[in-house]
Amino acid sequence: MANLIRVLDEKVINRISAGEIVERPVSVVKELIENSIDAHPASIRLDIESGGKKSIVVKDNGSGMSHDDAFLAVERHATSKLHSERDLFGIATMGFRGEALASIASVSRLRLVTSDASEDFGMEIVVEGGILRKSERVAMVRGTLVEVRNLFYNVPVRRKFLKGAEIESGYIQELVVRLALAFPSIGFTYTEDGRLKMDTPPVTSTFERIHTLYSKDVRDNLIEVDYSLEEAQVRGYVARPPYARSTMRSVLTFVNGRSVRDRLINAAVTRAFSNLMERGRYPLAILFIEVPPEEVDVNVHPQKSEVRFVKSKQVFDMILDGVHQALMGAPFNPPPGPRESLFPRPPLTPIPRYFERESNGFASSESAEIAHPTPENFNQSPCLQENLASEKFSSLGILGRLPNSFLVLHSNDELVIMDHHAAHERILFDSLKRSEQDGAPPESQDLLIPVVLEYSPVEARILAGHLSILAEVGFRIEEFGENDFVVKGVPVWLKNPDFEGFFSDLVEVMLNTGVRGDPSMLREELLKSMACRASVKESGSMEPEKIRTLLRELDRSGSVEVCPHGRPFIVRFPFDEIRRKMGRR
């Protein structure tokens, strides 16, 4: 029988490695900039074309490479950062495997130009599809330039999976922001298709770098985190509640300078905010965790985006206590003993409850305060019973309201609890969907005083790319400078004056959903976010006539009993079940 197992060709091995390391243009940018950082430069410049699919150029003024090292750099597993197996257990550099350049060169046309202080000339090397095409001496100052063209030209299937240029560019700009935060002493310049998108000079601190990358509303809400536990330390900044975002993308974490997305770190940050932020909202945090290199394994993911801690519980507790202390003035688990409350609890006040008097079997809009619903409220005339069969919501009787947006209603045989915020959200969402299907945009109204909003470069880019969607639902927004926008008109259904919060949520949805490249999904998620933000938040402002209007709108909408995000907005308790639990027949 013929042998079936054989050693793969070196070219095939390189392609397999490239598939693990080079997922999309941002993967290439990450590997190249990390190599530049390891060369200790004063500045790094990144230029891309067509979202990195056509061209990626990274240039630094770091230590550069000699003639011999330049040739070795494009070989697999050739690196200056590891010398033995033991070094894997104490990695202190950004790169270490020696796979990046060889993998990138196997699926692109790669040009490397470099020079170090030991020679009077530089070296230019061109590798195309893993094959050396050119090598010659050139004049060049100290540093390195890597140019990657036509990424995945020889792997057409992989190229088909790439998103549009705008989406790929968004990934890249987000990465550059993260790296700029991690290394404030390095200047970063970034251009797209010849347009300057970011130019941050070297600074002396992370906070100075934050000032160049984030909008004023973010900077004004930041508080410092600085906490140590044994040999580990967490430092950085978190935003004060109630400043929050809708996804975990706002939590930026770095381990020994390396940007990572780690579940343990995210869980600790979320736990620290657990009693300070509503469910479904996430904090904004920029945190740097420093641990001894031998106590963290960075060699657990092909793209080095995940880590594993030797003392995971210690790291979790350190982050939890450090963030909580910054927010509340004490670690999460304070020492035993009496402590004065940091936020005194206000005295309890009675919550008014309203009901509508029943007249001739139908509800009226007259209201009065009551302490307890009387048995008469639960007895309905035959006329009302007939009405209940034809009107699902508007026939419900109104008993009162509870804290946190809950209304207390009843039918002939059920006690009904309704989350009026979620119900109103459903009505608005269905209305926006109908307008979209009918091709008739909602009526818009001009603002007496236009509102100017400021965003970070990444946020500004994504918002600018989706202004047409917002125009279709009644917004009039225009670009007003590099990262600013002016709101001139809004749809008539938007009663919320908090424009900053409203548009911040929309931008988060664009960032979170838009990167997946599904326009219909993005449109749907934007409509959900708009409906959520625009719906009434507090039931305390709802008088019976407003509640009655809400119930009629639900009937007209033909709504299902869930909000656009899938949460139920109504819970029913049959009177038979209540009687049984009370020991009544």
N, C-alpha and C positions, 0 to 999 in steps of 0.2 A: 504494500500500500504506500502511495506517495506521501511524503511529508506535507502536512497542511499548515504547520506553523513556521513562520519565517520572520526574520528581523526586518522591520520597516525601513524603507529608504529614508535617508536624512531629510530630503525635501518634504516627505510626508510627515515626518516627525515634527518639523518646523511648522507645518500647516496646522497640525493638531495643537501644538503649543500656542500658536497664534489664536486659535479659536477659543482657548481658555483665557488668554491675557488680553487680546484685542477684541473686545465685544463691539465697540463702535468708536467713532472719532474721539470722544471724550476719554476713552481708555488709552489711546495713543498720547493725547495731551498729558494725561496724568503721569504716564511712565516717563515721558521726555522731560517734563518740568521737575519731577522728583529727581531725575538724574542731574539736572542743572542745579538743584538745591544742594545736592551732595557735593557739588564742586565749589561751594561757598562763594557765590557771586555777589556783587553789589546790586545787580539788576538782571531781570529776565524779561525778554520780549516774546510775545506770542502773536502770530499773525495767521488767520485762517481764511479760507475761501469756501463758499458753499457749505457752511456748517462743518467744515473739516473734511468733507468727502473729496473735494478737489485738491486742497492743499493745506498743510499744517507746517508752520515754520516756528521753531523755538530757538532763540539765540540767547546766550548768557556770556558774561565776562568773568566767568569763574576760572578755575585752575587749568582747564583744557587737558588735552592728551598728547602724548608723544607719538612719533611715527609708528612705533611697534604697538603701542596701546590702542591706537585708532583701528588697526586691523583686527586686534583681538576683540574689540568692543562689539563687532558685528558677528562674532562667533557665539554659539549657544554656550551658556554656563561659563562665560568668561567675565570675571568681575574683579574689581579691586577691593571689594568690601568684605569678602569672606576668604579665609585662608584654611580653615579646617572645620570639621563637623561641629566642634565645640563652639565656634563663633555663632552658630544658629541659635544658641541659647542666650545671646546677649546682643541682639542686633540694635544698633544705635543710628543706623543710616536709613534713608528713605527707600533706596533700592538695595538689593542684595543677591538676587537669584542669577543675574547675568543672562536673562532670557529676553528682555524687552526688545532691544534693537534687532536681534536676530529674528524674533517673531514678527515684528513690524515689517522688517525688510522682506520677509517671505510673502507678504500679501500687499506690497506696495512698491513704489519706486522711491528708495531712500537715498538721500545725499547727506553725507557727514563731512563737515569741514571743521577742523580743530587745530589748536596750537597751544603748547605750554611754554613755560619759561626756559626749558632746557634746550630749545632749538630755535634757530633763526628763521624757520619757515613753518608753514602749516601743512596739513595733509587733507586732500579731498578724496573721498571714497564714495562711489556710487554702486548701490546694490539694487537689482531689479528682480523681483520674484525670487529672492534668495540666491541669485547668481551675481557674482562680482563683475561689474561692467567697466569700471574705471577706477584708477588710483594714480594720483600725481601730487607733486609738491605744489603748494600755492603760497602766496603772501597773505598773512593774516595776523592780526593782533591776538593776544592771548584770549582764549575762550573757546566756545563750541557753538556751532550752528548745525541743527538737524532739520532737514526738509523732507517731508513725507508727501508724496503726490499719488493721486489715483488710488486711494485706499480700497482694498478688496477688488481691484480690477481683474484679478485672476481667480476670485471666488465670487462669482456672480450671485449665487444663492444668498450668501451673507450680505451682499450689497443691497439686495432687494428688501431686506428686513430693516434697513436704516430708515429713519423718519425724514421728514422734510428738513431743509436747511435751517429754518427758524427753530425747530424743536431741538435739533442737534446742537445748534449754537447756544440755546438756553442751557443745556446740560454743561457745555464747556464753560460758559460764563459763571455758572454756579460753582463749578470746580475751582476756577481761578479765584473767586471770592474766598472760598475756604482756604486755599493755599496762601493767599495774601494775609488772611487773619492769622494763620499759623506761623508765618515768617515775616513779621512787620519790619525787620531790619533789611529786607530785600525789596527793592523797587520792582513793581510789576506794571508792564505796559501790554495792553491787549487791543488788537484791532480785528475787525471782521470786514472782509471784502473792501479793504482800504479805509474803513471808517473807524476812528478811534472810539473805543467803548470804555476803556478803563486806563487810567494813568495814575498810579499811586506811588509817590516817592518813598524812599526809605524813611521810617520813623523809629522812635525809640521804645514805643509801647503798643500793646494791643489796643488800648483805648483810643490812641491817636489814629490807628488804622481803622477802627470802627467809625470814627468821625468822617473818614473819607469814603466809606462804603455804604453806610446806612443813613436812612432819613432821620430828620430831627425828632419825630415822634418816638422813634425807637430809642435814640440816644437819651432823650429826656426821661425815659422810663427805666433805664438800666440801674441796677445796684450791683456792687462788687461781691464776688465770691472768692474767699481765700481761706482754705482750711487744710490742715495736715493731720495725718494719722500714721504714726510710725514713720516709715520711709516714703510714704506716698503723699501726694499733694493734689488738690483740685483748686484751680483758680479760674477766673473768668468773670462773666457777667450774666445775670438773668433779668428779665423784665418784671416789674412789679405787677401783681394782679390789680385790676382786672385785665391788663393788656394780655391778649392771648391770640393764638392763631388756630386754624381749623385742622391742621395736620402736624405730624411729628417732624416735617421737613424744617420746621423752625428751630429744632434742637440740633445745634452744630457741636460736635464733640471731637476732641483730638486726644490721642494717646501718644505721649512722647513726640509730639509734633506731627503725628500722622493722622489725617482725617479719616475717621471710621464711623460706621453706623452699627452700634453695638446694643443688643437688646438689654443687657444688664445695666448699662449706663442709662439708657432711656427709661428703664423701669425705675431706677433710683430717682431720676429727675421728676418723673411723673408722680411718684409717691410723695416727694417733698411738697408738691403742689396739690396733693389730693384733697385737702380741705379748703383750698383757696380758689378753686377754679371749677366752673360748672362742667358737668360730664360732656364729653365730646369736644372739649376745647383743650388746647395744648400750649405750654409756655414757650416763650422765646428764650433761648439760652445759648451762650457761646462759652463752652467749658473746655479747659485744658487739664488733662489728667497726666500727672508725671509719676511713673513708678520705675524702680530699678529695671534696666533692660532685661535682666535675667528672670524677672518675674512676670513677663508678658510674652506670649507667643504670637508673632505677627505673621507666621508662615502657615496660616490655616485657610487662606483663600487665594485663588489665583491672581486676583487683582489687589490683594493686600488691603481689602476694605473691611475686614473683620479681624478681631483679636481674641485671645483667650488669656485670662488672668490666672496666675498660680494661686493667688489669694483673692478669689472672687468676692467672698463675703466682706472682706476688709474694704475692698474697693467700693462695693455697693454701699456699705455703712458710711464710708467717708463722703461719698457724693451726696447721699441722703442728708447726713448731718450738716455738711457744708452749705448746701443750698438752703436747707431749712433755717440754719442760723442766719444766713444773709437776709432771708425773708422775715423771720419772726424774732430774731435776736437770741435764739437758743438752739442747740442741736435737736434733732427729731426726738431723741429719747433723753430728756433732761434728767438730772440727778433727782433722787427722791427728796420729798420735802415740800412744804407749801411754797407756791410761787404766785406772785401777783399776776393777774390776767393782763396780757398785752393788749387785748381788745375787749374792754368791758362789755358785757352783754346788756343791751337795753332792757328795761322792764317790759314784761309782756303786756300787750294791750288787747282788749277784746276785738275780735274780727267781726265787722257788721255782716249780717246775712240778709239777703233780700228775697222776697217771694212776690209772686203776682197773684192778685186776688182773682178767683174764678167767678165769672159772672155768666149765667145762662149756659154753662158748660164750656165756655171759651175763655182763654187767658186775656186779661187786659194789661195795659202797660203801667197801671198804678202800682206803686211799690211801698213797702213799709218794712221796718226792721222787726225781727222776731227773735226770740231766744231759742225756741224749738219748733219744728214743724208739727202741726196738730194732725190728729187722725183724719180730719175732714179734708186735708190736702191730698190724701191718698184715694179718696172716693171720687170717681169720675161718672158723669151722666152718660146715658146711651149715646147722646149726640157727640160727646167727646170721643167715645169709643169708636164711633164710625170715622171720626176725623183722624184718629190715630192710625187707622188702617190705610189711609190715603196719603198722609204726610208723615214721613219717617222721622224728621227732626223737629219741625216747627210745631207739632202737636204736643211736644213734651212740656210738662209743667215745670216751672222754675221754683226751686226751693231756696237756693242761696248760693254762696260761693265760699271756697276755702282758700287758704294761702297757696302761693306758687301756681297760679293760673288754673286752678280747678273749679269748675262749676258743678253744682249739685242740682240735678234734674230728676224727673220721674215720669214714668208712663203709667198705664193702668196696672201693670203687674211687675214693674222693675224700678229699682233705684239706679240712677244713671249718673256716673261721674265723667265729666268731659274736660279734657285739657284744651282750653279755648285757644291757646296760642297755636297748638298743633292743628286744630280745626281751621283757624283763620289761615294758617300756612297752606293747608290743603286747598282752600277756596282760591287764594291768590295764584297758586301754582296752576290749578286747572284753568283759571282765567287767562294766564299767560300762554298756556299751551293752546287754548282755543284761538287766541289772537294770532299766534304763530301759524296755526293751520289755516286760518282764514286769510292770511296774508295782510291783515290790517293791524299795523303797529298801534299800541296803546297811545292814547292822547298824551301829549307832552306839555309841560308848563315851564316857562322861562323863570330862572332865578332872578330875584331883584338884585342880589349881589352875587356874582359868580364866585365859586369856591375853587381855590387853588390847592392841589394835592401834590405832595412830594414823595418820591419813591426811590428805592435803591436802584442801581442799574439793571439788575436782574428783573425786579418787579416792573420797572418802567418798560423794559423790552416786551414782556409778556402782555402787559396791558395795551401797549401800542398795537400789538398784533391782533387784538381782538376788539377794537373799538367798533367795528362794523356790527358785531353781534349785539353790543350794548345799544347801538343806534336802532336796531330792529325792535327793541323793546321799549323805546321811548327816551333814551338818554342822549344828551347832546354834550359830548366831551371832545376836547381838542388838546393836542400836544402843545405844551407851553414851555419850551426849553428842552434841555437834554433829558432830564428825569422828572419834569413837572408836567402836570395836566390841569386844565381848567374845566370845571363842570359848569355849563351854561344853562342846561335844561334837564329836567327829570320827568319821568312819567307821573301822571296825576295820582296813581295809587301809592306812591312812595311818600309816606307821612313821617318817616324817620329822619330827624335832622342830623343824625350822626353820620355825616358823609364819610369821614375817615374810616370808621369802623365798617361801614357798609362796603366800601370799595376795597378795603384790606381783605375782607372775606372773599370778595370776588377774585382778587388777584391770587389768593391762596388756592382757590379752586382751579384757576387757570394754570398755575404752576403744577398742581398735583395731578390734574386730569389731562391738561393739554399735552404734557410730555408723552402721553401714550398715543398721541396722534389720531384720536378718534373724534372728529368734529361733532358728530351727533351726540356722543357721550358728553363732551364738553358743554354743548348747548344745554343739555338736560340738567347737568350738575349746576350750571350757572343759574338756570331758572329756579332750581331748588333753593340755592343760596339766597337769591333775591327774595323769594317768597318767605323764607325763614327770617331774614333781616327786617323785612317790611311789615311782618305781622305783629299784632298787638302783643306786648310782653306781659303786662300785669293785669290780673283780673280785677284788681281794686278799682280800676277806672270804669268798669263795665256796669252800667245800670241795667235794670231789667229790659228796657226798650232796646238797648244795644245787644243784649243777649238774644232777645227775640229776633232781631235783624240777622244776627249770626246764624241762628237756626234756620231761618228762611233761606239764607244764601246757601247753606249746606244742601237743602232740598233742591234749589234751583241748579246747583252744581252737579247733582246726581253723584255725590262723592262716595268713594269707598271710605271705610272707617279707619283709615291710616293716613299719616302725614306723608309728604312726598318722599321722605327718607325711609318709610316703611314702619314707623312706630305707630301703634294704635293711639287714637285720640279719644277713645270712649271705652269705658268699662261698665258692664251691666251686672247688677246684683238682684236676681229674682226675689220677690217678696216671699215666695214659698220657702226659699232657702234661708232667708233671714228669720222667718217664723220658726223654722225647724231648729235653727241654732239657738233661738230664744226659748225653746221648749214649748212653743205654741203649735197648735194644730190648725 
